[in-house]
Amino acid sequence: MNSLYITLIVVIVDQVTKLLVKGFAIPFLGITHQGMGHGQSIPLIGNFFQLTFVENPGMAFGIDLNPTSKLWISVFSIIASGGLVYYLYTVRKQSLSLRIALALILGGAIGNLIDRTFYGVFFDYAPLFYGKVVDFFDVEFWDITLFGRTYDRFPIFNIADSAVSIGVGILLLFYKKHQAEAEALDAAEVAVQSGEPIVGEEMITASEDTEGNSVDAQEQAPKIESDSLPEDGEHNNRKEV
């Protein structure tokens, strides 16, 4: 499956859920969805897990920013998203876990970028790049202090935030595998550029006979019996005759 499909799915699901929570209107189609009231909560699993509609003027998980920082974060997100698209292309032949992780991170970044870039204009409350990110997943948490604020619930988040967190988690979980793969590819590239032959692992260690049994490569070389060769004396005598 193309990694960009995963990114596209994340962006679509993220935006659909945000519009369902916030509400929207398409006058020329006569479509209106009321959505939730700001600050309204809908319990899903008691008090532990709720849908709570809030709008985040800053970064992910309610991290606030001043207007100047917000603009630079939006611009940086655009540049970073372009870089991730290119990087996804360069690793298109590498492990699936790496491509999925990057696709999730890219999808999450684009999802929140759409909010910050266009929601202010679309909902007519702020200029371009100054929109607010829609958050709604509300999970109970133990008391924790983050960036100078104390929370008794986890900061409210959305699908895009979840995608980024899962993507980063996959990168950390498979870090050694991805690192080894990258080193192997670098070594192969150096070997190709230097003209050195690349010997497959199966040629170095062992191969299989026709019955599937493992056979050492040295044992496959044809053996010449010593008694099949003439001794030096016999060889010389035959030449004299």
HUZIZI-V400633 format. One record per pair of residues at least 4 apart in sequence whose C-alpha atoms are under 8 Angstrom apart, sorted by the first residue. I is the first residue (numbers start at 1). J is the second residue. If there is no record, write none. Layout:
i->(I I)
j->(J J)
//
This chain:
i->(1 2 3 3 3 3 3 3 4 4 5 6 6 6 6 6 7 7 7 7 7 7 8 8 9 9 10 10 10 10 10 10 10 10 11 11 11 11 11 11 12 13 13 14 14 14 14 14 15 15 16 17 17 18 18 18 18 18 19 19 19 20 20 20 21 21 21 21 22 22 22 22 22 22 22 23 23 23 23 23 24 24 24 24 25 25 25 25 26 26 26 27 27 36 36 37 38 38 38 39 39 39 40 40 40 41 41 41 41 42 42 42 43 43 43 43 44 44 44 45 45 46 47 48 48 49 49 49 49 50 50 50 51 51 51 52 52 52 52 52 53 53 53 54 54 54 54 55 55 55 55 56 56 56 56 56 56 56 56 56 57 57 57 57 57 57 57 58 58 58 58 58 58 58 58 59 59 59 59 59 60 60 61 61 61 61 62 62 62 63 65 65 66 67 67 68 69 70 70 70 71 71 71 72 73 74 74 74 74 74 75 76 77 77 77 77 78 78 78 79 80 81 81 81 81 82 83 84 84 84 85 85 86 87 88 88 88 88 91 92 94 94 94 95 95 96 97 97 97 97 98 98 98 98 98 99 100 100 101 101 101 101 101 101 102 102 103 103 104 104 104 104 104 105 105 105 105 105 105 105 106 106 107 107 107 107 108 108 108 108 108 108 108 109 109 109 110 111 111 112 112 112 112 113 114 114 115 115 115 115 115 115 116 116 116 116 116 116 116 117 117 117 117 118 118 118 118 118 119 119 119 119 119 119 120 120 120 120 120 120 120 120 120 121 121 121 121 121 125 126 126 127 134 135 135 135 136 136 136 137 137 137 138 138 138 138 138 139 139 139 139 140 140 140 141 141 141 141 142 142 142 142 143 143 143 143 144 144 144 145 145 145 146 146 151 157 157 158 159 160 161 162 163 164 165 166 167 168 169 170 171 174 175 176 177 178 179 180 181 182 183 184 185 186 187 188 188 189 190 191 191 191 191 192 192 192 199 199 200 201 202 202 203 203 204 205 205 206 206 206 206 207 207 207 207 208 208 208 208 209 209 209 215 215 216 217 224 225 230 230 231 232 233 234 235 236 237)
j->(5 6 7 88 92 99 100 103 8 103 9 10 100 103 104 107 11 103 104 106 107 108 12 107 13 107 14 104 107 108 111 159 160 163 15 107 108 110 111 160 16 17 159 18 111 158 159 160 19 111 20 21 159 22 134 135 136 158 23 24 35 24 33 35 35 36 53 136 34 35 36 37 38 53 134 32 33 34 35 36 32 33 34 35 30 31 32 33 30 31 32 31 32 40 53 53 53 54 55 52 53 54 51 52 53 50 51 52 53 50 51 52 47 49 50 51 49 50 51 49 50 50 140 139 140 137 138 139 140 137 138 139 136 137 138 135 136 137 138 156 134 135 136 134 135 136 156 132 133 134 135 60 61 62 63 64 132 133 134 135 62 64 65 130 131 132 133 62 63 64 65 66 70 132 133 63 64 65 70 133 157 161 155 156 157 161 155 156 157 147 69 70 70 71 130 72 73 74 129 130 75 129 130 76 77 78 113 116 117 129 79 80 81 109 110 113 82 110 113 83 84 85 106 109 110 86 87 88 102 106 89 106 90 91 92 99 102 103 99 99 98 99 181 99 178 100 101 170 171 174 102 170 171 174 178 103 104 167 105 166 167 168 170 171 106 167 107 167 108 163 164 166 167 109 163 164 165 166 167 168 110 164 111 160 163 164 112 159 160 161 162 163 164 113 160 164 114 115 160 116 133 160 161 117 118 119 119 120 131 132 133 134 120 128 129 130 131 132 133 128 129 130 131 122 128 129 130 131 123 124 126 131 132 133 124 125 126 127 128 129 130 131 132 125 126 127 128 131 131 130 131 131 158 156 157 158 156 157 158 156 157 158 153 154 155 156 157 153 154 155 156 152 153 154 151 152 153 154 151 152 153 154 150 151 152 153 150 151 152 149 150 151 150 151 155 161 162 162 163 164 165 166 167 168 169 170 171 172 173 174 175 178 179 180 181 182 183 184 185 186 187 188 189 190 191 192 198 193 194 195 196 197 198 196 197 198 203 204 204 205 206 207 207 217 217 216 217 214 215 216 217 214 215 216 217 212 213 214 215 213 214 215 219 220 220 221 228 229 234 235 235 236 237 238 239 240 241)
//
